[in-house]
Amino acid sequence: MGLDFTALNNIPLQVAKKDFTEPISYEASNLALKPEKTATGQNTAPSGQAVHSHRLDREKEERARIREMYSTYQENIRRAGGCRSDILKGMKRGEAPLALLLKALECISLMTGDPHYYNQAKNDLRDIYTSLEYEAPAEQELQEVQERLSKLTEALERETDSSSRERIYKAIQSHKKKEENLLKLIS
């Protein structure tokens, strides 16, 4: 016994002409799809393009945000791999344990995606070891202060606005005082 499908050839093919701009809703009572109407009986938008366009814009923004998030995540993975290899190379070269610890903290920060973790740990280590008069954090801080001081000096030479020059000059004076204090601590 076989199935006869020849009757299907006699069914006329027609494309229904509908207005697809109206949102549709499912009514369970008659299992039919009908356009949604507002309380006044009018469609919410004269053409569904405005609603559709707004939804597409939101989806586009969401995709852009997700793309940015994943690119940041991938960059952090790449940088964390570099930190890991720097830690191993530093151990072979005999670098100071504090420098290796800071590199490890930076790696953890990159892996977790939490930049505040590294900054907080770095500041805490500096404060603790400086109060114990341990020289390594003071030397590292001195190097950072000197780098900022050179950048501020360059900025002062480029700046033309008098109020900006005054702020930069005050920052330079503050950095010089900090540099003197660190030099006293180290020596």
N, C-alpha and C positions, 0 to 999 in steps of 0.2 A: 504494500500500500504506500503510495507516494503522495506528496503534497503538490497541489496544483496552484501555482501563483500566476497563471495567465490573466486572471481578473485584474491584477494590479496594473497591467498595461493599459487598461481602459480608463483609469482614473486620470482626469485632467489635472495638469499641474498649473496652479495659479499662485501668484505672489500676492499676498494680502497687502492692500494699501492702507497703512495705518500711520497715525501721527506718533512717531516715536519720541517726540520731545516731552510728552507728559510722563511724569513718574507713575509707576504702576504699583498696585498693592494686591496682595493675595487675600481673597475672601474665602474663608473656610466653608461658608454656607452653600455656595454654588460651585466651588472649585474653579472659579474663573478669574482671570487676571483683568482688572479694571483700573482705569486711571484714577489716581488719588485726586481728590478735590478739596479745596479749603472750605471753611465754613460758609463763605459767600458763594461757593460754587465755581469760583474761578481758580485757574491754575496758579501756583505760586510765582511762576515766571512766565512771561509771554512766550518765550522760547526756552527750552531746557538748556540752551547753550550757556547761559549765565551760571546756572547751578553746576552744570557739567564743567565749565571752565574753572570755577572756584575750586571744585574738588580736584581737578587736575593740577591746579597751582599748588594746593596743599600737598598732594602726593609728590610733586616735583621738589618742593622744599624739603619734604621728609627724606626723599632719596638723596638730596644734596647733603643734608645733615648726616645721614648714615654714611655716605661716601667719605665725608670729612672725618667722621669718627673712626672708620676703618683705616684711613690713611694715617691718622695719628697713631693708631694702634700698631700698624705695620712699622712706622718710623720708630716707635718705642721698642719694638722687638729687635729691630736692626741695631739701635743704639745699645740696648742691653747686651746683645751678643758682643759688641765691641768692648763694653765694660768688662764682661767676663774674661775676654782674652787679655785685656789690659791688667786685670788682677793677677792672672797666671804669669804674665810676662814680668810684672812688678815683683812678684814673689821670687822669681828666678834671678832678677837683678838685685834683690836685697833691698827693696824700697822700705821706707819707714812703715811700721804697722798702722799708724794712724792714717796715712795716705791710702793704704789698701782698704782700711775700714771705710773711709769716706767713699772710695770707688765702689765698694760692695753696697753701701747704703744707696748710692746713686742707681746702681743696677736694680736693687729691690724697688726703688721708687719708679723706675721705668717699667719694670715688669708688672707692678700693680696699677700703674697709670695714675699715681698720686704724687705730684711734684712737691706738695707741701711736706710730705714725709721726709724727703731728703733735706729740704731747707731747715725744718725743725730739728732734725737729728744733727745736722752740721752745726747749727747755732748752739745746741745743747752741749755738744762735744767741745766746741771752742770755749764756752763759758766754764765748763767743769775743769778742763785741763789748764786753762789760763789761770783760774783761781788757785790751782795746785802748783802754779809756776812751772808747768811743763812747757818746754820751749817749742816743740813741733807745731802746736796750733798757733802760737804767737808768730812763728816764722811764716807760716802759711797765711795768716791774716795780714802780716806785714807785706807780703808779696801782693796780695789782693789790693791792699790800700795803695801801694805804689803803682799798680796797674791803673786803678781808678784815677789816681792823681795825674798820671800822664795823659789819660783821656780827657780829664777836666782841663788840663793846661792847653791841649790841642783845641778843645771847644772854646776856650777863652780867646784864643788867637783868631778863630773864625767868626765869632759872634760880633755883630755890629750894634745890636740893640743895647742901650745902656742899662736898662733894668735887668735884662738877662745876664749881661756881663757882671753886674753886681752880685746876683745870686750865685753865679759860677765862682766868682772870686771868694765869696763866703764859704762855699763848699771846699774850695782849695785850701783855705785857711784851716778849716775843720780837719781835713785829711792830713795836713802837715802836722797838726797837734797830735792826731792819733798815731801818725808815723813815729813821732818823737817818743811817745809813751811806749810804743811797742819796742822801739830800739832800746830804751832803758830796761824794759822787762827782759829782753833777750840777753843783754850784756851784763 
